[in-house]
Amino acid sequence: MSNENIALTEAVYYILLSLHSPLHGYGIMQKTSEMSNGRVKLAAGTLYGAINAMLDKGWISALPGEQGNRKKEYEITALGKKIAENELCRLRELLANGEFIIEEGRK
């Protein structure tokens, strides 16, 4: 499956969006909750499973940590930005098609 034709989970999409500025895990949880008005709450297992998968795919990278600081910070890569942009286009298409069909059904 190519990177251009994949549908992201809501959690992965929000994690990618939150990492446009470097954040550690707890910061990602907070930012995701904030962006979704509290609707999306990431559990630690979900978050770190997604982070590991995105690290493997090259969508995000871990920043070098300060000595003695256990908190690892992450940021989105150029590839991750492309993946997030593709998902935004996919979501816009879903929205446009849904609005068209639903509005046509109301006429």
N, C-alpha and C positions, 0 to 999 in steps of 0.2 A: 504494500500500500504506500503510495507516495505521500509526502508531507502536505501536498496541496489538497488532497481529497479526504482528509480525516475530520471527523466531528469530535470536538473536545468535550470532555465532561465539564459541567459547570464549575466544579472545584478547580480543575486544571486551568480553565479560562481565567478565573479570578486570581489564581496564583500567578499566572503570567502577567496579568494586568498589574497586580500589586508589586511585582518585581521590576517595574520600570524605574524604580528607585531601590537601591540595595536595602534589604531587610533580613532579619533573622526570623526563625520559625514563628515565634510568638507574635512578632510584628506582622507577619503574613496573615496569621489568624485574625488579628485585630483589624487589619486593612480590609480583608475579605468580608468580615462581618459588617464593617462600616459601609463599604461599597454596596452591599446587598440590603442595607437597612436592617441588619440582624437576621435576615432570612437564611443565609448560608453560614453555618457554623462548622468550621473544619475541626475534626478530632485529630489528635496528634498522629495516630496511625495513618489516617487518610492523607494528612499533610506530608509526612515524611515518606510515605510510599510514593506519592506523586512527585515529590522533590527528587527522590532517587531515580525514578523513571525519566524525569526531564533532564537530570544531569547526564544520564546514559545516552539520551537522544541529542544532547548538545543544545537544548532549548534554554537552559539556564547554566550558570557557572557559580561555583563557590568562590568567594573572595578570600584572599589570604587573611587569616585571623591574627589578631594581636596576641603576643605571647601572654599566656596566663588567662586569656579570655576564652571560655568554653563555647560562647555563642558564635555559631557560624552564620555569616551573612551570605546571601545569594543575590544574583542579579540576572536579568534576562539577557540573552545573547542576541546577535543579529538574526540568527535562525529562529529563535523564540519569538522575536518581534514579527517576523514574517508569518509564523504559525498563528499568532494572535490576530494579525491583520486578515489572514485567510478566514479565520473563524468569524471575525466581525462581518466580512462580506457574506459568508454563509448565513449568518443570523439575519442580516438585512434582507437576503433573498427569502428566507422563511417568513419574515415579517411582511414583506411586500405581497407575497403569494397568499398568505393568510388573510391580510386585509382585503385584497382583491376578491377572494372567494367569499369571505364573510359579508363584505359590503354588497356584492352582487346578490347574495342570498336574501338580503333585507329589502331588495327592490321589488 
